[in-house]
Amino acid sequence: MERGGILRAEAVRGTQEAEWEGRTLFLAFDIRYELSGGGFRTERARFVGQRTWFDTYDWSRAIAER
């Protein structure tokens, strides 16, 4: 999807999920895009974070699913 074609994007309430395994956290939620050519598209975003200290996380990996 081209970035220039998106007018607006928002997280879809109620679609969030969180899981953890040891120091690894997994977050997922739907993102809804309004497209400049008309219409909308929804994609699932997943983030993987690694706890590096008490309240410090590294969120360097993200995956968008269609």
N, CA and C of each residue as an Amber inpcrd file, in Angstrom:
protein
   198
   0.8490000  -1.1800000   0.0000000   0.0000000   0.0000000   0.0000000
   0.8890000   1.2350000   0.0000000   0.6000000   2.1840000  -0.8390000
   1.3840000   3.4090000  -0.9060000   0.9910000   4.3370000   0.2210000
   1.9970000   4.9480000   0.8490000   1.7270000   5.8670000   1.9480000
   0.9940000   7.1050000   1.4740000   1.2720000   7.5700000   0.2570000
   0.6380000   8.7760000  -0.2560000  -0.8430000   8.6110000  -0.4790000
  -1.3380000   7.3880000  -0.5430000  -2.7360000   7.1320000  -0.7980000
  -3.6050000   7.0710000   0.4450000  -3.0200000   7.2880000   1.6070000
  -3.7740000   7.1980000   2.8600000  -4.1240000   8.5890000   3.3470000
  -5.4170000   8.8360000   3.5470000  -5.8590000  10.1190000   4.0910000
  -5.8250000  10.1270000   5.6120000  -6.2080000   8.9920000   6.1990000
  -6.3410000   8.9220000   7.6520000  -6.1930000   7.4730000   8.0800000
  -5.6360000   7.2410000   9.2500000  -5.5170000   5.8940000   9.7930000
  -5.8640000   5.9340000  11.2810000  -6.5120000   4.8750000  11.7530000
  -6.8590000   4.8100000  13.1740000  -6.8770000   3.3600000  13.6330000
  -6.5380000   3.1600000  14.8920000  -6.6270000   1.8340000  15.5000000
  -8.1050000   1.5190000  15.7360000  -8.4970000   0.2970000  15.4770000
  -9.8870000  -0.1260000  15.6520000 -10.0690000  -0.6010000  17.0910000
 -10.9160000   0.0840000  17.8360000 -11.1590000  -0.2610000  19.2440000
 -11.7180000  -1.6760000  19.3700000 -11.2830000  -2.3650000  20.4100000
 -11.8030000  -3.6940000  20.7070000 -11.1150000  -4.8210000  19.9490000
 -10.1120000  -4.5060000  19.1220000  -9.4340000  -5.5520000  18.3520000
  -8.0660000  -5.9000000  18.9320000  -7.6790000  -5.2310000  20.0190000
  -6.3460000  -5.4290000  20.5600000  -6.2130000  -6.7740000  21.2820000
  -5.0340000  -7.3550000  21.1250000  -4.6890000  -8.5980000  21.8130000
  -3.2710000  -8.4400000  22.3450000  -3.0000000  -9.0060000  23.5100000
  -1.6570000  -8.9730000  24.0790000  -1.3430000 -10.3370000  24.6790000
  -0.1400000 -10.8010000  24.4370000   0.3460000 -12.0560000  25.0040000
   1.8030000 -11.8530000  25.3680000   2.3230000 -12.6960000  26.2400000
   3.7360000 -12.6360000  26.5530000   4.2530000 -14.0280000  26.8490000
   5.5170000 -14.1610000  26.6060000   6.2040000 -15.4160000  26.8330000
   7.5780000 -15.0510000  27.3770000   7.7700000 -15.2340000  28.6730000
   9.0160000 -14.7950000  29.2910000   9.1440000 -13.2900000  29.1760000
  10.2200000 -12.8020000  28.5630000  10.4440000 -11.3670000  28.3960000
   9.9740000 -10.8530000  27.0430000   9.3510000 -11.6920000  26.2390000
   8.8760000 -11.2830000  24.9170000   7.3870000 -10.9810000  24.9740000
   6.9900000  -9.7920000  24.4680000   5.5890000  -9.3760000  24.4290000
   5.1170000  -9.3450000  22.9920000   3.8580000  -9.7260000  22.7820000
   3.2360000  -9.7300000  21.4650000   1.9700000  -8.8910000  21.5450000
   1.8800000  -7.8290000  20.7470000   0.6920000  -6.9830000  20.6870000
   0.1520000  -7.0180000  19.2650000  -1.1760000  -7.0270000  19.1470000
  -1.8040000  -7.0250000  17.8230000  -3.0920000  -6.2150000  17.8930000
  -3.3870000  -5.4950000  16.8100000  -4.6480000  -4.7690000  16.6880000
  -4.8810000  -4.4290000  15.2330000  -6.1260000  -4.1200000  14.8880000
  -6.4760000  -3.7440000  13.5250000  -6.2930000  -2.2420000  13.3320000
  -5.8260000  -1.8640000  12.1360000  -5.7000000  -0.4660000  11.7500000
  -6.5810000  -0.2570000  10.5210000  -7.4240000   0.7640000  10.5710000
  -8.3310000   1.0760000   9.4570000  -7.8340000   2.3250000   8.7530000
  -7.6260000   2.2180000   7.4320000  -7.1260000   3.3150000   6.6080000
  -8.2440000   3.8630000   5.7370000  -8.3370000   5.1820000   5.6530000
  -9.2020000   5.8190000   4.6630000  -8.3070000   6.1740000   3.4750000
  -8.6770000   5.6910000   2.2950000  -7.8410000   5.8590000   1.1060000
  -8.2280000   7.1020000   0.3260000  -7.2410000   7.7750000  -0.2770000
  -7.5050000   9.0080000  -1.0260000  -8.3620000   8.7500000  -2.2640000
  -8.3150000   7.5420000  -2.8210000  -9.1250000   7.2050000  -3.9820000
 -10.5400000   6.7830000  -3.6160000 -10.8640000   6.8180000  -2.3420000
 -12.1780000   6.4030000  -1.8580000 -12.0990000   5.0320000  -1.2270000
 -12.9190000   4.7930000  -0.2640000 -12.9800000   3.5050000   0.3970000
 -12.0400000   3.3940000   1.5940000 -12.1000000   2.2200000   2.2070000
 -11.3330000   1.9480000   3.4100000 -10.6490000   0.6020000   3.2740000
  -9.5900000   0.4160000   4.0240000  -8.8960000  -0.8690000   4.0900000
  -8.5250000  -1.1000000   5.5460000  -8.6800000  -2.3360000   6.0120000
  -8.2990000  -2.7000000   7.3710000  -7.2050000  -3.7520000   7.3070000
  -6.1640000  -3.5400000   8.0990000  -5.0630000  -4.4850000   8.1810000
  -4.7440000  -4.7600000   9.6370000  -4.2020000  -5.9240000   9.8880000
  -3.8090000  -6.3330000  11.2220000  -2.3350000  -5.9940000  11.4240000
  -2.0130000  -5.2970000  12.4960000  -0.6190000  -4.9770000  12.8140000
  -0.2100000  -5.8020000  14.0290000   0.9600000  -6.3790000  13.9580000
   1.5090000  -7.1480000  15.0730000   2.8630000  -6.5780000  15.4500000
   3.0670000  -6.4150000  16.7260000   4.3260000  -5.8980000  17.2460000
   4.9040000  -6.9050000  18.2200000   6.1930000  -7.0870000  18.1430000
   6.9060000  -7.9780000  19.0480000   7.8980000  -7.1310000  19.8230000
   7.8350000  -7.1820000  21.1290000   8.7460000  -6.4010000  21.9610000
   9.5170000  -7.2920000  22.9100000  10.7010000  -6.8630000  23.2320000
  11.5460000  -7.6030000  24.1620000  11.7900000  -6.7150000  25.3730000
  11.4380000  -7.2200000  26.5760000  11.6960000  -6.4440000  27.7920000
  13.1910000  -6.4640000  28.0510000  13.7790000  -5.2740000  28.1300000
  15.2140000  -5.1770000  28.3540000  15.5540000  -4.7320000  29.7730000
  14.5630000  -4.1560000  30.4550000  14.7260000  -3.7270000  31.8360000
  13.3350000  -3.6670000  32.4430000  13.1420000  -3.2380000  33.6490000
  11.8590000  -3.3170000  34.3300000  10.7040000  -2.7750000  33.4900000
  10.7600000  -1.5290000  33.0830000   9.7060000  -0.9250000  32.2620000
  10.2660000  -0.4220000  30.9350000  11.2530000  -1.1120000  30.4020000
  11.8900000  -0.7170000  29.1530000  11.7500000  -1.8390000  28.1430000
  11.2410000  -1.5110000  26.9450000  10.9890000  -2.5110000  25.9130000
  11.6010000  -2.0780000  24.5970000  12.0060000  -3.0360000  23.7880000
  12.5130000  -2.7910000  22.4450000  11.4360000  -3.2540000  21.4680000
  10.7970000  -2.3120000  20.7570000   9.7100000  -2.6130000  19.8230000
  10.2090000  -2.4720000  18.3940000  11.3350000  -3.0720000  18.0660000
  11.9500000  -2.8670000  16.7650000  11.3400000  -3.7090000  15.6540000
  10.4890000  -4.6800000  15.9620000   9.9110000  -5.5340000  14.9240000
   8.4060000  -5.3320000  14.8500000   7.8840000  -5.0880000  13.6470000
   6.4430000  -4.9590000  13.4320000   6.0890000  -5.6590000  12.1340000
   4.9100000  -6.2850000  12.1230000   4.4410000  -7.0180000  10.9460000
   3.0230000  -6.5830000  10.6430000   2.7230000  -6.1990000   9.4060000
   1.3600000  -5.8780000   8.9930000   0.8290000  -7.0500000   8.1800000
  -0.3550000  -7.5300000   8.5360000  -0.9860000  -8.6450000   7.8290000
  -2.2030000  -8.1500000   7.0900000  -2.4940000  -8.7730000   5.9820000
  -3.7120000  -8.4170000   5.2350000  -4.7050000  -9.5400000   5.3180000
